[in-house]
Amino acid sequence: MSDQKKFYLSENEMPKQWYNVQADLPSPLDPALHPGRMDPAGPDDFAPLFPMELIMQEVSQDRWIDIPDAVRDMYKTWRPTPLIRAINLEKALGTPAKIFYKYEGVSPAGSHKPNTAVAQAFYNKAEGTKQIVTETGAGQWGSALAYACNQFGLEAKVFMVSASYDQKPYRKSMMQAWGGAVTSSPSTETESGKKILESDPNSTGSLGIAISEAVEVAVQNDTTKYALGSVLNHVLMHQTIIGQEAIMQMEMANAYPDIVIGCSGGGSNLAGISFPFIPEKLKGKDTRLIAVEPAASPSLTKGKFTYDFGDAIGMTPLLKMHTLGHTFVPNPIHAGGLRYHGMAPLISALYDAGVYEAKSYNQNECFEAGVLFAKNEGIIPAPEPTHAIKAVIDEALVCKETGEEKNILFNLCGHGYLDLSAYDSYFAGDMIDYSLSSDEIDRAMESVPKV
């Protein structure tokens, strides 16, 4: 193998379709349930929240879904994204492994999130939506949606988890620069927020709480819809353009991956890089797919696979997923995008079927890995992908011990240039590791409905 570092595709080589893994699942997903009737939810039940085209994508069994030309044209602002070989990191580790990363930080919002934000804004605009409301943790999703709404002439309203709202003020500035309105969650703007603040006036918030506030606003106005940055099937599908590009670029490098790694909060980043490799894996290709999550919010490694609400109040349809309980409020770790109580139903089902492995790490060891990566590769990673980097380093060091020349691919889903306060905390020695206890999970799981 040569020492070529970067692998580029032309705009003409950018995929024209999203890959829908539902067509290749070992067994069909359990249906979403209506929160009142507790029976399978139909398209009409989702209509107050999403445009019909996205609802149809949510349940589609078609393997390939065409990407609209308007979406592809907007993708060209930053796509195709580069595949980069981490040669300097390989040398620093002394490993025979070859490490590759897909770099999604080149997007306007600095992360992978615009891949679905642009698509969701397009479909909303086509069906007459005037405003999209959403939640955001670290701010990457809120930034992406504000950008996408601005491109299509839509209003964006973002409820940002309080802990991240305070930790990452420049994410708020980014959203405002694209015309987005940002509110710290929980807030007094909604009945959901007021209810949370009544029970805990100092609540640091959670993605589940922010979802409740956003959904409440959406259902009160016919021209307002809700958008989600992860978890749902159509959101994960939109991200598969990442893995499809990576397959072509790995062919250019003559190096099919032995291991594919992604950090995982709700599942969209992991799905984006790994779903397109699943058909070959199901045919017998020996590729390991690894989900990496924080020890403070370990839905796969410690959560239970059952039906639960997607929000804290219990307004959304119930999804069959690995969950820590919808009332769970995670510790305010710096990887705000990974602070969610549940895992995407698709990832959960594939993990339960043995297609994925899962690991969890504490934040100090992840930031240590992120700093090592920055020193050798030059890019300061966002707190979320430092979890993937930690797993990559561990696997590369195993190769060092065994002498195996494995190819490791991971998704560097965003840069950390708006997350430097987190690095300040790490360098000052103020960062606290927090591992969720079984007792805390049991208490949160008491709220999960019996289905």
C-alpha positions in Angstrom: 0.0 0.0 0.0 1.3 3.5 -0.9 1.5 6.3 1.6 -1.2 8.3 0.0 -3.0 10.3 2.7 -6.2 11.7 1.2 -8.7 10.1 -1.1 -11.2 12.3 -3.0 -14.2 11.7 -5.1 -15.5 14.1 -7.7 -19.0 15.7 -7.3 -20.2 13.5 -10.2 -19.3 10.4 -8.1 -21.4 11.5 -5.2 -24.1 8.8 -4.5 -27.5 9.5 -6.1 -29.5 7.3 -3.6 -29.6 6.7 0.1 -29.3 3.1 1.3 -32.2 1.8 3.4 -30.9 -1.0 5.7 -34.5 -2.0 6.5 -34.5 -4.0 3.2 -31.7 -6.2 4.6 -32.6 -6.7 8.3 -32.4 -10.2 9.6 -36.0 -9.7 10.9 -38.4 -6.8 10.5 -38.4 -4.0 13.1 -41.1 -4.0 15.8 -43.6 -1.2 14.9 -43.8 2.1 16.7 -46.8 2.2 19.1 -49.3 5.0 19.6 -48.7 6.4 23.1 -52.5 6.4 23.9 -53.8 3.3 22.2 -50.6 1.2 22.6 -51.2 -0.3 19.2 -49.1 0.2 16.0 -48.9 3.8 15.0 -49.9 4.6 11.4 -48.9 7.4 9.0 -51.8 9.6 10.3 -50.4 9.4 13.8 -47.1 10.9 12.6 -48.6 13.5 10.4 -48.7 16.3 13.0 -44.9 16.0 13.4 -43.5 15.1 10.0 -44.2 15.7 6.3 -45.7 12.6 4.6 -42.7 11.9 2.4 -40.5 11.4 5.5 -43.2 9.3 7.1 -43.1 7.1 4.1 -39.3 6.8 4.2 -39.6 5.9 7.9 -41.5 2.7 7.0 -40.1 2.0 3.5 -38.7 -1.4 2.7 -37.1 -0.2 -0.5 -33.4 -0.8 -0.5 -32.6 2.5 -2.3 -34.3 5.9 -2.1 -33.5 8.5 -4.6 -31.8 11.7 -3.3 -33.7 14.7 -4.8 -31.6 16.9 -7.2 -32.1 20.0 -5.0 -30.6 18.1 -2.0 -27.7 16.7 -4.1 -27.0 20.2 -5.3 -26.8 21.6 -1.8 -24.7 18.6 -0.7 -22.1 19.7 -3.3 -21.3 22.7 -1.0 -19.2 20.2 1.1 -19.7 16.7 -0.4 -18.1 14.3 -1.2 -16.1 14.5 2.0 -12.5 13.3 2.1 -11.3 10.0 3.3 -8.0 10.4 5.1 -5.4 7.9 6.2 -4.1 8.7 9.7 -0.5 7.9 8.8 1.1 10.0 11.6 -1.2 8.5 14.2 -0.2 5.0 13.0 3.4 5.9 13.4 2.9 7.4 16.9 1.2 4.2 18.0 3.7 1.9 16.3 0.9 -0.2 14.9 0.9 -2.2 11.7 -2.8 -1.4 11.3 -3.9 1.1 8.7 -6.2 3.8 10.1 -8.7 5.7 7.9 -11.2 8.3 8.8 -14.1 9.9 6.9 -14.0 13.6 7.8 -17.4 15.1 8.1 -16.2 18.3 9.8 -15.9 20.0 6.4 -19.6 20.8 6.3 -20.9 24.3 7.0 -22.0 23.3 10.5 -18.8 21.3 11.1 -20.4 17.9 11.5 -22.3 15.1 9.7 -25.7 16.5 10.7 -26.4 18.6 7.5 -26.7 15.4 5.6 -30.2 14.8 7.1 -31.0 18.5 8.0 -30.9 19.5 4.3 -33.0 16.5 3.3 -35.6 17.2 6.0 -35.8 20.9 5.2 -36.3 20.1 1.5 -39.3 17.7 2.2 -40.8 20.1 4.7 -40.6 23.0 2.3 -42.2 20.9 -0.5 -45.2 20.2 1.7 -45.8 23.8 2.9 -44.1 23.8 6.3 -43.2 27.4 7.4 -41.3 26.6 10.6 -39.3 23.6 11.8 -38.8 23.1 15.6 -36.2 20.7 17.1 -34.0 20.0 20.0 -30.2 19.9 20.2 -27.6 18.6 22.6 -24.1 19.8 21.8 -25.5 22.1 19.2 -24.3 20.3 16.1 -27.8 19.2 15.1 -29.3 22.6 15.9 -26.7 24.3 13.8 -27.2 22.0 10.9 -31.0 22.5 11.0 -30.7 26.3 11.2 -28.4 26.2 8.2 -30.7 24.0 6.2 -33.8 26.0 7.1 -32.0 29.2 6.0 -31.2 27.6 2.6 -34.9 26.8 2.0 -36.5 29.9 3.5 -37.9 28.2 6.6 -37.9 29.4 10.2 -35.9 27.3 12.7 -36.7 27.0 16.4 -34.2 25.1 18.6 -34.5 23.9 22.2 -30.9 23.4 23.3 -30.1 21.2 26.4 -29.3 23.6 29.2 -25.9 22.0 30.1 -24.7 22.4 26.5 -26.4 25.9 26.2 -24.1 27.0 29.0 -21.0 25.0 27.9 -21.1 25.9 24.2 -22.2 29.5 23.7 -20.7 29.7 20.3 -23.0 27.0 19.0 -25.9 29.3 19.9 -24.2 32.1 18.0 -23.8 29.8 14.9 -27.5 29.0 15.0 -28.4 32.6 15.3 -26.1 33.6 12.4 -28.3 31.3 10.2 -31.5 32.9 11.6 -32.4 30.2 14.2 -34.1 31.1 17.4 -32.5 29.2 20.4 -33.9 28.6 23.8 -32.3 26.9 26.8 -34.2 23.7 27.8 -36.0 23.1 30.1 -37.7 26.4 29.5 -40.8 28.3 30.6 -42.0 28.5 27.0 -43.8 25.2 27.1 -45.9 23.2 29.6 -43.4 20.4 29.4 -40.5 22.7 30.4 -42.5 24.2 33.2 -43.4 20.7 34.5 -39.7 19.8 34.6 -38.6 23.0 36.3 -41.3 22.7 38.9 -39.8 19.3 40.0 -36.1 20.5 39.5 -35.5 24.2 39.2 -31.8 23.6 38.5 -32.3 20.9 35.9 -29.3 20.6 33.5 -31.7 19.3 30.9 -31.7 16.3 28.6 -32.4 15.5 25.0 -35.6 13.8 26.1 -36.8 17.0 27.8 -35.9 19.2 24.9 -37.7 16.8 22.5 -40.8 17.1 24.7 -40.7 20.9 24.4 -40.1 20.8 20.6 -42.9 18.3 20.0 -45.3 20.4 22.1 -44.6 23.4 19.9 -45.0 21.4 16.7 -48.4 19.9 17.4 -49.9 23.4 18.2 -49.4 24.8 14.8 -50.4 23.3 11.4 -47.5 25.0 9.5 -44.9 23.9 12.1 -43.3 20.5 11.9 -40.8 18.7 14.1 -37.4 17.4 13.0 -35.1 14.9 14.7 -31.3 14.7 14.2 -30.9 11.0 15.0 -32.8 7.8 16.2 -35.5 7.6 13.5 -35.1 5.3 10.4 -35.2 8.1 7.8 -32.6 10.1 9.6 -30.2 7.3 9.8 -30.8 6.5 6.1 -29.9 10.1 5.0 -26.5 9.6 6.7 -25.7 6.6 4.6 -24.2 8.8 1.9 -21.1 8.8 4.2 -20.5 5.1 4.1 -21.3 4.8 0.4 -18.6 7.4 -0.3 -16.3 5.6 2.1 -16.7 2.3 0.2 -15.6 3.9 -3.1 -12.7 5.7 -1.4 -11.5 2.6 0.4 -11.5 0.9 -3.0 -9.2 3.7 -4.2 -6.9 2.9 -1.2 -7.1 -0.8 -2.0 -8.0 -1.5 1.6 -11.4 -2.9 2.6 -12.0 -2.3 6.3 -11.7 -5.1 8.8 -13.2 -2.8 11.5 -15.7 0.0 11.2 -16.1 2.3 14.3 -18.5 5.1 15.1 -19.5 6.9 18.3 -23.1 6.5 19.1 -25.6 8.6 21.0 -28.8 8.2 19.0 -27.2 6.3 16.2 -27.0 8.5 13.1 -23.3 8.9 12.9 -22.7 5.2 13.5 -25.3 4.3 10.9 -23.9 6.7 8.3 -20.5 5.1 8.3 -21.5 1.5 8.9 -24.9 0.7 7.4 -23.6 0.5 3.8 -21.1 -2.3 4.9 -23.9 -4.4 6.4 -25.0 -6.2 3.2 -21.5 -7.6 2.7 -21.3 -8.5 6.4 -24.6 -10.4 6.2 -23.2 -12.3 3.2 -20.2 -13.5 5.3 -17.7 -10.7 5.0 -15.7 -10.6 8.3 -16.0 -6.9 9.1 -16.5 -5.9 12.8 -18.9 -3.0 13.4 -18.3 -1.3 16.7 -20.6 1.2 18.4 -18.9 3.4 21.1 -20.8 5.3 23.7 -20.1 7.2 26.9 -20.0 5.4 30.2 -22.3 8.1 31.5 -25.1 7.3 29.1 -24.6 3.6 28.0 -27.9 2.7 26.4 -26.4 -0.3 24.4 -24.0 -1.7 26.9 -26.3 -1.3 30.0 -29.8 -0.3 28.7 -32.7 -2.7 28.2 -34.2 -3.6 24.8 -37.8 -2.7 25.2 -40.5 -0.2 24.2 -40.0 3.3 25.5 -40.9 6.9 24.8 -38.5 9.1 22.8 -39.1 12.1 25.1 -39.1 12.7 28.8 -42.8 13.6 29.2 -44.2 10.7 27.2 -45.7 12.5 24.1 -44.0 10.7 21.3 -44.8 7.2 19.9 -43.1 4.3 21.7 -40.1 2.8 20.0 -38.5 -0.6 20.5 -35.0 0.3 21.4 -32.2 -0.1 23.9 -33.1 2.5 26.6 -32.0 3.7 30.0 -35.6 5.0 30.7 -37.1 8.1 29.2 -37.0 10.0 32.6 -33.2 9.4 32.8 -31.3 12.7 33.0 -27.7 12.1 32.1 -24.7 13.6 33.8 -23.7 16.8 32.0 -20.6 15.3 30.3 -19.0 17.4 27.5 -20.0 15.0 24.7 -23.5 16.6 24.7 -24.5 14.9 21.4 -24.2 11.4 23.1 -26.4 12.3 26.2 -29.6 10.5 25.1 -31.5 7.8 27.0 -32.2 5.6 24.0 -30.6 4.1 20.9 -32.0 4.1 17.4 -34.4 1.1 16.9 -32.4 0.0 13.8 -29.0 0.0 15.7 -30.7 -1.6 18.7 -32.2 -4.4 16.6 -28.9 -5.0 14.7 -27.0 -5.0 18.0 -29.5 -7.5 19.5 -29.0 -9.7 16.4 -25.2 -9.6 16.9 -24.3 -7.5 13.9 -22.8 -4.8 16.1 -20.5 -4.8 19.0 -20.6 -2.1 21.7 -18.0 -0.4 24.0 -18.3 2.4 26.5 -15.6 4.8 27.8 -15.2 7.5 30.4 -14.7 11.1 29.1 -11.1 11.6 30.4 -9.7 8.7 28.4 -11.6 9.8 25.4 -10.2 13.3 25.6 -6.7 11.9 26.0 -7.3 10.0 22.8 -8.6 13.1 21.1 -5.5 15.1 22.1 -3.2 12.4 20.8 -5.1 12.5 17.5 -4.9 16.3 17.3 -1.2 16.3 17.9 -0.6 13.8 15.1 -3.3 14.5 12.6 -3.8 18.3 13.2 -7.6 18.2 13.5 -9.1 18.8 17.0 -12.0 16.4 17.2 -15.4 17.2 18.7 -16.0 15.5 22.1 -18.3 12.9 20.5 -15.9 11.3 18.0 -13.1 11.2 20.7 -15.0 8.1 21.8 -14.5 6.5 18.4 -10.9 7.6 18.4 -10.3 5.9 21.8 -11.7 2.6 20.4 -9.6 3.0 17.2 -6.5 3.4 19.3 -7.3 0.4 21.4 -7.9 -1.8 18.3 -4.7 -0.5 16.7 -2.7 -1.4 19.8 -4.1 -4.9 19.7 -2.8 -5.1 16.2 0.6 -3.9 17.5 0.6 -6.9 19.9 -0.5 -9.4 17.4 1.3 -8.1 14.3 -1.9 -8.1 12.3 -2.2 -5.4 9.5 -5.9 -4.7 9.8 -7.7 -1.8 8.1 -9.6 0.3 10.6 -12.2 2.9 9.4 -14.0 5.4 11.6 -16.1 8.5 11.1 -14.7 11.7 12.4 -18.2 13.2 12.5 -17.2 16.7 13.5 -14.5 19.1 14.5 -14.1 20.5 18.1 -13.3 24.1 17.3 -16.6 25.2 19.0 -16.0 22.8 21.9 -12.7 24.1 23.2 -14.2 24.9 26.7 -14.4 21.1 27.1 -10.7 20.8 26.3 -10.1 23.6 28.8 -11.8 21.5 31.4 -9.7 18.5 30.4 -6.3 20.3 30.5 -7.2 22.0 33.9 -7.9 18.5 35.4 -11.5 19.5 36.2 -13.1 16.9 34.0 -14.9 14.3 36.1 -15.5 10.7 34.9 -19.0 9.5 35.6 -20.1 5.9 35.1 -23.8 5.2 35.4 -24.8 2.7 38.2 -27.3 -0.1 37.9 -29.4 1.5 40.7 -29.8 4.7 38.6 -30.8 2.7 35.6 -33.3 0.7 37.6 -34.9 3.9 39.0 -35.2 5.4 35.5 -36.6 2.1 34.0 -39.5 2.2 36.5 -41.1 4.9 34.3 -40.9 2.7 31.2 -44.5 1.5 30.2 -45.3 -2.1 30.3 -46.1 -3.2 26.8 
